[in-house]
Amino acid sequence: MRKKKALLLVLTLCMHTLLFAQSNIPFELLPSGHLLVKAKADGVEGNFIFDTGGGLTVFTKVFFDKLRQVKKQDGGYTGFRATGERLDIDLYNVSSFEFGGIKKPMPNAVILMQTSAASMVLFL
């Protein structure tokens, strides 16, 4: 009877560890306070600024040109700079996305922007 209880305890502890396992994602804290992480879009690895406050993902032109399986959406995105300047931007879908053990199609559209800070800004 004691062996059964001990076995049950060990199995319970093992299951708890498996069910509530967490992934560690290495990052670099930039002097600006941004989190810089590695991730892949369409199989291409890049440096990503991780930000949970936005609704769209922004790629640099250099990184975007490396992607082969992107599809332009019919619509577009209109935004405004802090100066009031209007931005009309094309939207794209990316075939695959991999970040910290998560691998799936990127369901959100991405915006193509001209910038050089990182490969892209990842908004989740």
Sine and cosine of phi, psi and omega as CSV:
sin_phi,cos_phi,sin_psi,cos_psi,sin_omega,cos_omega
0.00,0.00,-0.63,0.78,0.00,-1.00
-0.92,0.40,-0.59,0.80,0.01,-1.00
-0.91,0.42,-0.62,0.79,0.01,-1.00
-0.91,0.41,-0.67,0.75,0.02,-1.00
-0.91,0.42,-0.68,0.74,0.02,-1.00
-0.90,0.44,-0.68,0.73,0.03,-1.00
-0.89,0.45,-0.67,0.74,0.03,-1.00
-0.89,0.46,-0.66,0.75,0.03,-1.00
-0.89,0.45,-0.72,0.70,0.01,-1.00
-0.89,0.46,-0.71,0.71,0.03,-1.00
-0.89,0.47,-0.65,0.76,0.02,-1.00
-0.89,0.46,-0.70,0.72,0.02,-1.00
-0.91,0.42,-0.65,0.76,0.03,-1.00
-0.90,0.43,-0.68,0.73,-0.01,-1.00
-0.91,0.42,-0.63,0.78,0.02,-1.00
-0.87,0.49,-0.70,0.72,0.01,-1.00
-0.89,0.45,-0.67,0.74,-0.01,-1.00
-0.94,0.35,-0.66,0.75,-0.06,-1.00
-0.95,0.32,-0.52,0.86,-0.08,-1.00
-0.92,-0.40,0.45,0.89,0.02,-1.00
-0.92,0.40,0.58,-0.81,0.01,-1.00
-0.87,-0.50,0.48,-0.88,0.07,-1.00
-1.00,-0.09,0.63,-0.78,0.13,-0.99
-0.99,-0.16,0.78,-0.63,0.01,-1.00
-0.90,-0.44,0.93,-0.37,0.01,-1.00
-0.91,0.42,0.60,-0.80,0.03,-1.00
-0.57,-0.82,0.30,-0.96,0.08,-1.00
-0.89,-0.46,0.77,-0.64,0.05,-1.00
-1.00,0.03,0.91,-0.42,-0.02,-1.00
-0.98,0.20,0.39,-0.92,0.03,-1.00
-0.84,0.55,-0.44,0.90,0.01,-1.00
-0.97,0.24,-0.17,0.98,-0.04,-1.00
0.99,-0.11,-0.08,1.00,0.02,-1.00
-0.97,0.23,0.49,-0.87,0.08,-1.00
-1.00,-0.10,0.84,-0.55,0.01,-1.00
-0.97,-0.26,0.85,-0.53,-0.02,-1.00
-0.79,-0.62,0.32,-0.95,0.11,-0.99
-1.00,-0.10,0.66,-0.75,0.06,-1.00
-0.40,-0.91,0.14,-0.99,0.00,-1.00
-0.81,-0.59,0.65,-0.76,0.15,-0.99
-0.81,-0.59,0.80,-0.60,-0.01,-1.00
0.83,0.56,0.54,0.84,0.02,-1.00
0.99,0.16,-0.02,1.00,-0.03,-1.00
-0.98,-0.19,0.86,-0.51,0.00,-1.00
-0.99,0.17,0.59,-0.81,0.03,-1.00
-0.45,-0.89,0.14,-0.99,0.10,-1.00
-1.00,0.00,0.78,-0.62,-0.08,-1.00
-0.87,-0.49,0.71,-0.70,0.17,-0.98
-1.00,0.03,0.89,-0.45,-0.08,-1.00
-1.00,0.07,0.83,-0.56,-0.03,-1.00
-0.58,-0.82,0.82,-0.57,-0.01,-1.00
-1.00,-0.05,0.05,1.00,-0.12,-0.99
-1.00,-0.06,-0.12,0.99,-0.06,-1.00
-0.95,-0.32,0.19,-0.98,-0.03,-1.00
-0.96,-0.30,-0.17,0.98,-0.02,-1.00
-0.74,-0.67,0.38,-0.92,0.01,-1.00
-0.98,-0.19,0.71,-0.70,-0.10,-1.00
-0.93,-0.36,0.81,-0.58,0.06,-1.00
-0.96,-0.27,0.51,-0.86,0.19,-0.98
-0.98,0.21,0.33,-0.94,0.02,-1.00
-0.89,0.46,-0.67,0.74,-0.02,-1.00
-0.89,0.46,-0.71,0.70,0.00,-1.00
-0.93,0.37,-0.68,0.73,-0.03,-1.00
-0.86,0.50,-0.63,0.78,-0.01,-1.00
-0.90,0.43,-0.33,0.95,0.04,-1.00
-0.99,0.14,-0.31,0.95,-0.05,-1.00
-0.98,0.19,0.70,-0.72,-0.07,-1.00
-0.95,-0.31,-0.39,0.92,-0.09,-1.00
-0.90,-0.43,0.87,0.50,0.06,-1.00
-0.94,-0.33,0.48,-0.88,0.00,-1.00
-0.77,-0.63,0.83,-0.56,0.02,-1.00
-0.96,0.29,0.71,-0.70,0.04,-1.00
-0.99,0.15,0.32,-0.95,0.01,-1.00
-0.93,0.38,-0.61,0.79,-0.05,-1.00
-1.00,0.00,-0.18,-0.98,0.02,-1.00
-0.60,-0.80,-0.12,-0.99,-0.02,-1.00
-0.77,-0.64,0.71,-0.70,0.07,-1.00
-0.89,-0.45,0.81,-0.58,0.04,-1.00
-0.71,-0.70,0.08,-1.00,-0.02,-1.00
-0.71,-0.70,0.70,-0.72,0.09,-1.00
-0.95,0.30,0.19,-0.98,0.04,-1.00
-0.88,0.47,-0.40,0.92,0.02,-1.00
-0.99,0.15,-0.12,0.99,-0.03,-1.00
0.99,-0.11,-0.11,0.99,0.01,-1.00
-0.90,0.43,0.76,-0.66,-0.01,-1.00
-0.99,0.15,0.64,-0.76,0.06,-1.00
-0.85,-0.53,0.87,-0.49,0.11,-0.99
-0.95,-0.30,0.91,-0.42,-0.18,-0.98
-0.82,-0.58,0.63,-0.77,0.08,-1.00
-0.96,0.28,0.53,-0.85,0.04,-1.00
-0.94,-0.34,0.56,-0.83,-0.02,-1.00
-0.71,-0.71,0.40,-0.92,0.18,-0.98
-0.93,-0.36,0.60,-0.80,0.01,-1.00
-0.94,-0.34,0.65,-0.76,-0.12,-0.99
-0.93,0.38,-0.63,0.78,-0.04,-1.00
-0.59,-0.81,0.42,-0.91,-0.02,-1.00
-0.55,-0.84,0.71,-0.71,-0.01,-1.00
-0.71,-0.71,0.82,-0.57,-0.04,-1.00
-0.51,-0.86,0.90,-0.43,0.07,-1.00
0.82,0.57,0.68,0.73,0.03,-1.00
1.00,0.01,-0.15,0.99,0.06,-1.00
-1.00,-0.06,0.80,-0.60,0.03,-1.00
-0.74,-0.68,0.87,-0.49,-0.02,-1.00
-0.28,-0.96,0.22,-0.98,0.11,-0.99
-0.90,0.43,0.56,-0.83,0.04,-1.00
-0.98,0.17,0.96,-0.27,-0.10,-1.00
-0.95,0.30,-0.46,0.89,-0.03,-1.00
-1.00,0.06,0.48,-0.87,0.06,-1.00
-0.94,0.34,0.35,-0.94,0.07,-1.00
-0.86,-0.51,0.45,-0.89,0.01,-1.00
-0.94,-0.34,0.69,-0.73,0.07,-1.00
-1.00,-0.01,0.85,-0.53,-0.03,-1.00
-0.76,-0.65,0.37,-0.93,0.12,-0.99
-0.99,-0.10,0.95,-0.31,0.04,-1.00
-0.35,-0.94,0.26,-0.96,-0.02,-1.00
-0.75,-0.67,0.20,0.98,-0.05,-1.00
-0.91,0.41,-0.70,0.72,0.00,-1.00
-0.45,-0.89,0.06,-1.00,0.02,-1.00
-0.91,0.42,-0.61,0.79,0.02,-1.00
-0.27,-0.96,0.26,-0.97,0.13,-0.99
-0.95,-0.32,0.84,-0.54,-0.07,-1.00
-0.98,-0.18,0.90,-0.44,0.02,-1.00
-0.95,-0.30,0.86,-0.51,0.04,-1.00
-0.84,-0.54,0.00,0.00,0.00,0.00
